[in-house]
Amino acid sequence: MENKLEGYMNKWTNCCQGWKLRYFILRENVLNYYVERGARVKGKIHITICEINPDSKNVKRFEINTGTLNIYLEVLEEPDRKKWIDMLMAIKKRGQLLIPVKDKTVDQSQVNTQNNLFTTADIKVLKRLYTTKELISLLIKSNKQINELLSSEEINKTALKNLTDNYKVNIFVIINLK
């Protein structure tokens, strides 16, 4: 069974440009979007490592959190939101079979079922993406802590310099560990 869905949705770009109409094609575990149908790919979202969250205030909107970016989408017709979210969640659930749990290998019997035909290369890529997502999550948490401290009025210039120097050292160590 091929997981495919396509159509136009509005995508939030930024506060200056607002919502932009984009054409989306969801095929297997990747959501591609385009400026218009038939154009070159403008962006890709790998669904298996994302969180999908319906907007509680607007029945046409939902969010895809990639771990590094929040993507806000708005369907053109209200019933389409359920269709998109259901398909995205099904793909995410299917992809979770491949995500390794600490120091455990993936069970091949789960991977090669009727609806989950993944190659060894797919599994390697997903393992690498999962490890990258963990690293990015740690960096985001550090960044949030820094932003909270920066917003505090009690911080002075010396403390700010020490904090940013420490942050640069931590990133250098994390990047060089790999």
C-alpha positions in Angstrom: 0.0 0.0 0.0 1.5 3.3 -1.1 0.9 6.2 1.3 0.3 9.1 -1.0 -1.7 12.3 -0.5 -1.4 15.6 -2.4 -3.0 19.0 -2.6 -2.8 22.7 -1.9 -2.4 24.1 1.7 -1.4 27.4 3.2 2.0 27.4 4.9 3.0 30.0 7.4 6.2 31.6 6.2 6.9 34.5 8.7 5.3 37.5 10.3 6.2 39.8 7.4 4.9 37.5 4.5 2.3 35.6 6.4 0.5 32.6 4.9 1.6 31.4 1.4 -0.3 28.9 -0.8 1.9 25.8 -1.4 1.4 22.5 -3.2 2.2 19.4 -1.0 2.8 15.9 -1.9 3.1 13.2 0.8 4.6 10.1 -0.6 5.7 7.3 1.7 7.5 9.0 4.7 8.4 12.4 3.1 6.2 15.5 2.7 7.5 17.6 -0.2 6.2 21.1 -0.8 6.3 23.3 -3.9 5.5 26.9 -4.7 3.0 25.5 -7.2 2.1 22.1 -8.8 4.8 21.0 -11.2 7.5 23.4 -9.8 10.8 22.3 -8.2 10.8 21.0 -4.6 10.9 24.0 -2.2 11.2 21.8 1.0 11.1 18.3 2.4 9.8 17.1 5.8 10.7 13.6 7.0 7.5 12.6 8.8 8.8 9.6 10.8 10.8 11.9 13.1 8.2 14.7 13.5 5.4 15.5 15.8 2.0 16.3 14.3 -0.2 18.6 16.4 -3.7 19.8 15.5 -4.5 23.5 16.3 -7.0 23.6 19.1 -8.3 27.0 18.1 -8.5 26.7 14.3 -10.2 23.6 12.7 -8.2 24.1 9.5 -4.7 24.3 11.0 -2.1 21.9 12.3 1.6 22.0 13.1 4.4 19.7 12.2 7.3 19.9 14.6 10.5 18.5 13.1 12.6 18.9 16.3 14.3 21.9 14.9 11.5 23.7 13.2 7.7 24.2 13.7 5.9 24.2 10.4 2.3 25.6 10.5 -0.1 24.5 7.8 -3.7 25.4 7.0 -6.0 23.3 4.8 -8.3 25.0 2.4 -11.4 22.9 3.5 -12.1 21.8 7.1 -12.5 18.1 6.3 -9.1 17.9 4.7 -7.3 18.5 8.0 -8.4 15.2 9.3 -7.4 13.4 6.1 -3.9 15.0 6.3 -3.4 14.4 10.0 -4.6 10.8 9.8 -2.2 10.0 7.0 0.7 11.8 8.6 0.1 10.0 11.9 -0.1 6.6 10.2 3.2 7.2 8.5 4.8 8.4 11.7 3.5 5.3 13.5 4.8 3.0 10.8 8.2 4.7 10.9 8.5 4.3 14.7 9.0 0.6 14.1 12.4 1.5 12.8 13.6 3.9 15.5 16.2 2.1 17.7 15.6 1.9 21.4 18.8 2.5 23.4 21.3 -0.2 22.6 18.8 -2.5 20.9 18.7 -3.5 17.3 15.6 -3.2 15.1 13.5 -6.4 14.8 13.6 -7.3 11.1 10.3 -9.2 11.5 8.6 -5.9 12.4 10.2 -4.1 9.5 9.4 -6.5 6.6 5.6 -6.7 7.1 3.1 -6.2 4.3 2.8 -2.4 4.8 6.3 -1.8 6.0 8.8 -2.6 3.3 12.0 -0.9 4.2 15.4 -1.6 2.8 18.6 -1.9 5.0 19.6 1.5 3.6 16.3 3.0 4.8 17.0 1.6 8.3 20.5 3.0 8.4 19.2 6.5 7.3 16.5 6.4 10.0 18.9 5.4 12.7 21.2 8.3 11.7 18.2 10.7 11.7 17.1 9.5 15.1 20.6 10.1 16.5 20.8 13.5 14.9 17.3 14.4 16.3 18.6 13.5 19.8 21.6 15.7 19.4 19.5 18.6 18.0 17.0 18.2 20.9 19.8 18.6 23.4 21.1 21.7 21.6 17.5 23.2 21.5 17.1 22.6 25.3 20.5 24.3 25.9 19.4 27.2 23.7 16.0 27.6 25.5 17.9 27.8 28.8 20.2 30.4 27.4 17.2 32.4 26.0 15.5 32.2 29.4 18.6 33.5 31.1 19.1 36.3 28.5 15.5 37.5 29.1 16.2 37.8 32.8 16.9 41.4 33.8 19.3 40.3 36.5 22.0 39.1 34.1 24.9 41.4 33.6 27.5 41.7 30.8 30.1 39.5 32.6 27.6 36.7 33.2 26.4 36.9 29.6 30.0 36.7 28.3 30.7 33.6 30.5 27.5 32.0 29.4 28.1 32.5 25.7 31.7 31.3 26.0 30.6 28.2 27.8 27.9 27.6 25.2 30.4 27.8 22.3 32.7 25.3 24.1 29.8 22.9 24.6 28.9 23.0 21.0 32.5 22.6 19.9 32.8 19.5 22.2 29.5 17.9 20.9 30.4 18.5 17.3 33.9 17.1 17.7 32.7 14.0 19.6 31.2 12.7 16.3 
